Amino acid sequence: MKRIIKVLALATLSNTGSYPAGHYYPAAEKSTGSWKRSFLSARNRIASFRGLEILFVLLFLATVTTLIAHTGVDLSLSSYFYQAGSWPVGELFPWKLLYRMEGYPAFIIAIFGLCVACYGSLKPQRHSWRCQGIFLVLLLALGPGLLVNAVFKKHWGRPRPCEIVQFGGTKKFLQPWQPGVTGQGRSFPCGHGSAAFYLTAPFFIYRRTKPAVARRWLAGGLGFGLLMSFARIAQGGHFLSDILWAWGMTHMLAILLSALLLSRPENPVCLPHQEGALLET
């Protein structure tokens, strides 16, 4: 890669008439190395910024979770939808429809990402698509798929609102930081919510090059996630804190994966501003 950069730099100097073609100049190498160091320094600053983003999200989650626990919002909010031994609001349109949609919108985006990644691998002029497609696939697989559903939801054991004593059930209410019996509760975090919040994924692809488009994806994904979350709370399936952590886990993983996959300087297929890119990074 260094040799290619040197050749391109010398060719550029030769074409502008600054140096005769076919000669090697240490100054050109020094200039190229300076450009590369500047680029790597910029990437390190971006990585540090994303580390601060994850820290901010963690602090936000911890603060809001503490407030929810101290004010009893989990129970009080769910109590609004529990009426005469049932959850009637959750059975109404459009909340029942949202529940049945499950993760289909997320699957559509991930399948599109898989197609983009495969096409980018086959077409050299479209290699810049590959990392973006991989990002979309991995975020769904590792976020809502593995972290939320397979790890926490399956093993944390927090009972759902409809299963606790306060709402006609037989189980004890647990705070989100209190693990229950594995397999005896699947409330924490919200699987439907995490799949809905996944729709913010394109925000991380467009955030630097197309801020307006990124903001639309962010607003749309958060809006859809909140609608899905309302449906699950109204159905007695999840507490507010389950929704909060479903968003937080998905969002933090998206920050991490975008730092690892999108525009990595040591990976030429992920370099930003590459011509012909479908999804600019």
C-alpha positions in Angstrom: 0.0 0.0 0.0 2.9 2.4 0.8 4.5 1.7 -2.5 1.2 2.5 -4.3 0.9 5.7 -2.5 4.5 6.7 -3.4 3.9 5.9 -7.1 0.7 7.9 -7.2 2.4 10.9 -5.4 5.3 10.8 -7.9 3.0 10.5 -10.9 1.0 13.5 -9.7 4.2 15.6 -9.3 5.4 14.4 -12.7 2.1 15.4 -14.4 2.2 18.9 -12.9 5.7 19.5 -14.2 7.3 19.8 -10.8 9.6 16.8 -11.2 10.7 14.8 -14.3 9.0 11.4 -14.6 10.8 8.2 -13.7 12.8 9.6 -10.7 12.4 8.9 -7.1 12.3 11.8 -4.6 12.5 11.4 -0.9 10.7 14.6 -0.4 7.6 13.1 -2.2 7.8 10.2 0.3 8.0 12.6 3.2 5.0 14.5 1.9 3.0 11.3 1.5 3.9 10.1 4.9 2.9 13.4 6.4 -0.5 13.1 4.7 -1.0 9.6 6.0 0.0 10.6 9.6 -2.6 13.4 9.4 -5.3 11.0 8.2 -4.5 8.5 10.9 -4.5 11.2 13.5 -8.0 12.3 12.3 -9.2 8.7 12.5 -7.9 8.4 16.1 -9.8 11.5 17.0 -12.9 10.1 15.6 -12.4 6.8 17.5 -11.9 8.8 20.7 -15.0 10.7 20.0 -17.0 7.5 19.5 -15.6 6.2 22.8 -16.9 9.3 24.5 -20.3 8.7 22.8 -20.5 5.2 24.3 -19.5 6.6 27.7 -22.2 9.2 27.4 -24.9 6.6 26.5 -23.8 4.5 29.5 -24.1 7.5 31.9 -27.5 8.3 30.4 -28.8 4.8 30.8 -27.5 4.6 34.4 -29.0 8.0 35.3 -32.4 7.4 33.7 -32.6 3.8 35.1 -32.0 5.1 38.6 -34.7 7.8 38.2 -37.2 5.2 36.9 -36.4 2.9 39.9 -36.7 5.7 42.5 -39.9 7.2 41.1 -41.6 3.8 40.4 -42.3 4.7 36.8 -42.0 1.1 35.6 -45.0 0.0 37.7 -47.0 3.3 37.5 -46.8 3.5 33.7 -47.8 -0.1 33.2 -50.7 0.3 35.6 -52.4 2.7 33.2 -52.8 -0.1 30.7 -53.9 -2.8 33.1 -57.7 -2.8 33.4 -59.9 -5.4 35.0 -57.3 -8.2 34.7 -56.4 -7.6 31.1 -54.4 -5.2 28.7 -57.2 -4.0 26.3 -55.3 -1.1 24.8 -52.6 -3.3 23.5 -55.1 -5.4 21.5 -56.3 -2.3 19.5 -55.1 -1.1 16.2 -52.3 -0.2 15.4 -50.6 -1.6 18.5 -51.5 -5.2 17.7 -50.3 -4.8 14.1 -47.0 -3.4 15.3 -46.5 -6.4 17.6 -47.2 -8.8 14.6 -44.7 -6.9 12.5 -41.9 -8.0 14.9 -38.5 -7.5 13.2 -39.6 -7.6 9.5 -38.5 -4.0 8.8 -35.1 -4.7 10.4 -34.7 -7.9 8.3 -35.5 -6.0 5.1 -32.7 -3.5 5.8 -30.2 -6.3 6.8 -31.0 -8.3 3.7 -30.4 -5.2 1.6 -27.1 -4.8 3.4 -26.2 -8.4 2.7 -26.9 -7.9 -1.0 -24.9 -4.6 -1.0 -21.9 -6.4 0.7 -22.0 -9.3 -1.8 -22.2 -6.9 -4.8 -19.4 -4.8 -3.5 -17.2 -7.8 -3.1 -17.8 -8.9 -6.7 -17.4 -5.5 -8.3 -14.0 -3.8 -7.7 -15.4 -0.4 -8.6 -18.0 -0.8 -5.8 -15.8 -2.2 -3.0 -16.7 0.8 -0.9 -20.2 -0.7 -0.4 -18.8 -3.9 1.3 -18.1 -2.5 4.8 -21.4 -0.6 4.8 -23.4 -3.7 4.0 -21.5 -5.8 6.5 -22.2 -3.1 9.1 -26.0 -3.4 8.5 -25.9 -7.2 8.7 -23.7 -7.4 11.8 -25.6 -4.8 13.7 -28.8 -6.8 13.5 -27.2 -10.2 14.1 -25.1 -9.1 17.1 -27.5 -6.5 18.6 -31.1 -7.5 18.5 -30.2 -11.0 17.6 -27.3 -12.0 20.0 -26.9 -9.4 22.7 -30.6 -8.6 23.3 -32.4 -11.8 22.7 -29.9 -14.7 23.0 -27.9 -13.3 25.9 -29.9 -11.0 28.1 -33.6 -11.7 27.2 -33.1 -15.5 27.4 -31.0 -15.6 30.6 -31.6 -12.5 32.7 -35.0 -13.8 34.0 -36.8 -10.5 34.7 -40.6 -11.2 34.7 -42.9 -9.3 32.4 -45.5 -6.9 33.7 -48.3 -9.4 33.0 -46.5 -12.0 35.1 -46.0 -10.1 38.3 -48.2 -10.0 41.4 -49.2 -6.3 41.0 -50.9 -7.2 37.7 -52.6 -10.5 38.4 -49.5 -12.7 38.0 -47.5 -14.8 40.5 -44.0 -13.5 40.2 -42.1 -10.8 42.0 -41.3 -7.5 40.4 -37.6 -7.1 39.8 -35.6 -4.0 38.9 -33.6 -4.1 35.6 -30.3 -4.7 37.5 -31.7 -7.6 39.4 -31.3 -11.0 37.6 -34.1 -13.5 38.1 -34.3 -17.2 37.4 -33.1 -18.1 33.9 -36.0 -19.0 31.6 -38.5 -17.7 34.1 -38.8 -14.2 32.7 -38.1 -12.6 29.3 -38.8 -9.0 30.0 -35.3 -7.5 30.0 -34.6 -6.0 27.5 -37.3 -5.6 24.8 -36.7 -7.7 21.7 -39.3 -5.9 19.6 -38.0 -2.6 20.7 -34.4 -3.4 19.8 -35.4 -4.5 16.3 -37.4 -1.3 15.9 -34.5 0.9 17.1 -32.2 -0.9 14.6 -33.9 1.2 11.9 -31.5 4.0 13.0 -28.6 2.0 11.5 -28.3 4.1 8.3 -27.7 7.2 10.5 -24.3 5.8 11.3 -23.5 5.4 7.6 -24.6 8.9 6.6 -23.8 10.9 9.7 -20.6 12.5 8.4 -21.2 12.9 4.7 -25.0 13.5 4.5 -26.1 14.9 7.9 -29.6 15.8 6.7 -30.2 12.2 5.4 -28.7 10.9 8.7 -31.0 12.9 10.8 -34.1 11.6 8.9 -33.0 8.0 9.5 -32.3 8.8 13.1 -35.7 10.4 13.6 -37.6 7.7 11.7 -35.8 4.9 13.6 -36.4 6.4 17.0 -40.0 7.2 16.1 -40.7 3.7 15.0 -38.9 2.3 18.1 -41.0 4.5 20.4 -44.3 3.4 18.7 -43.2 -0.3 19.0 -42.3 0.3 22.6 -45.6 1.9 23.4 -47.3 -1.2 21.9 -45.3 -3.6 24.1 -45.9 -1.6 27.3 -49.6 -1.4 26.5 -49.7 -5.2 26.0 -48.1 -5.9 29.4 -45.0 -7.3 27.7 -42.3 -4.9 28.9 -41.5 -2.2 31.3 -40.2 1.3 30.4 -36.7 0.4 31.6 -36.7 -2.7 29.2 -37.3 -0.3 26.3 -34.6 2.1 27.5 -32.0 -0.7 27.6 -33.1 -2.1 24.3 -32.3 1.2 22.6 -29.1 1.6 24.6 -27.6 -1.8 23.7 -28.4 -1.4 20.1 -27.1 2.2 19.9 -23.9 1.4 21.7 -23.2 -1.6 19.5 -23.9 0.6 16.4 -21.3 3.1 17.6 -18.7 0.4 18.2 -19.3 -1.4 14.8 -19.3 1.9 12.9 -15.9 2.7 14.5 -14.6 -0.7 13.5 -16.0 -1.1 10.0 -16.8 2.3 8.5 -14.0 4.3 7.0 -11.1 2.5 8.6 -7.9 4.0 7.3 -5.9 0.7 7.2 -8.6 -0.9 5.1 -8.8 0.6 1.5 -12.3 -0.8 0.8 -13.6 1.4 3.7 -11.9 4.7 2.7 -14.3 7.6 2.8 -15.4 9.7 -0.3 -14.6 6.9 -2.7 -16.2 7.5 -6.1 -19.2 5.3 -7.0 -20.2 4.6 -3.5 -23.9 3.8 -3.0 -23.8 4.5 0.7 -21.2 7.2 1.5 -19.4 6.9 4.8 
